[in-house]
Amino acid sequence: MSTFTRTIEDFTCGHCGTKVKGNGFTNHCPKCLWSKHVDFFPGDRQNTCGGLMEPVGLELRKKQYHLTHQCQKCGELTHCKTVDSDSIEALTKLSETLAKKTFF
């Protein structure tokens, strides 16, 4: 049984207000990297939490960067791949913020 459902939908980012054109794999805003807690499994839109999910982690796995999001409402952590359309400035800022937390 597959745990992924491709759901093509556009959305307005609940954090920065950017209008995002979805492609069925889009799960976060490419401008600020924030997400919304709407899935139990990617694309299912069955989770009613609806909390905003802050990008709190970034790591390299098998030559692909992955974001970690934490729901600001319930605290759940989720992971997803970054994509080419993600803002390099937002990724850099997140990386710098994480480095400061680690080393200072």
N, C-alpha and C positions, 0 to 999 in steps of 0.2 A: 504494500500500500504506500503510495506517495504521500509525503508530508508537505509538498509544495503545491500551491495553486497559483497559476499565473493570473493576476488580476490587473488589467490595464485600466488605469484611472489617473486623472490629473488631480492635483490638490494644491492648496495654499498652505505654506509652511506655518505652523502654529507658533513658531519661535520668531522668525524674521519677516514673515509675510510674503516671501517669494512665491510666485506662481510657478509650479513645477509640472512639466508634462511627463506623465508616467509612461513607461514602456512595458509594464507587466513584471518587471524585475526591480523597479524603483521602490526603495523603502525608506529613503531619507532625503532631506533637502541637500542638493549639491552645493548650495551657497554657504550654509552655516553648519551642515552635517547633522542637525537635529532630526529626530524622527517622532513618530507618534505610536503609542502602545495600542495597536489594534488587532494584532495577530497572536494566536497560540502557535500556529505553524505558518511559515512564510506564505502570505497571500490569502489566508483563509478569512480574514476580517471578522473573526468570531470573538475576539477579546473585547469586552465592554469597558475595560479600564480607561482607555482614552487619554492617559497621562502623556505629557511631553517627555521625550527620551533624550537626555543630554549625552553628547559624545564624551565619554570619560576614559577611553583607551584607544590605542592604535598600536598594532603590532604586525610584523612581517611574518607571514606563514606561507611557505612554499612559493616564494617570489610574488606573493600577492598581499597587499595591505588589507587588514581587517579592522573595522571599527568595533568598539564595545560601547553600547548605549546603556544608560541606567534610567529607568522610569522614575520621574520626579514625584509620581503619585504613590506607587506601590513598591518601588525599589528594585524590581526585577532587572536583571542584566541580560542583554541579548547581544549577538554578534552578527556582523554582515561584512561582505566584501566592499571595498571602495570601488569606484568606477571612474572611467576617464573624465566624465563630466564634473566630478567633484572639484571644488575650488582648491587649487594648490595653496592659496593663501590660508584658507580655513584649516587645511591639513597641516600646514607648517605651524600655524598658531597653536593648534591642538598639541602637536609634537613638542613645541617649546614649553607650553604650559605643563605637560606631563614631565618633561625633563626637569623643570624647576621644582616640581613636587618631589621628584626622586632624589635630586642632588642638593637641595637647599632646605 
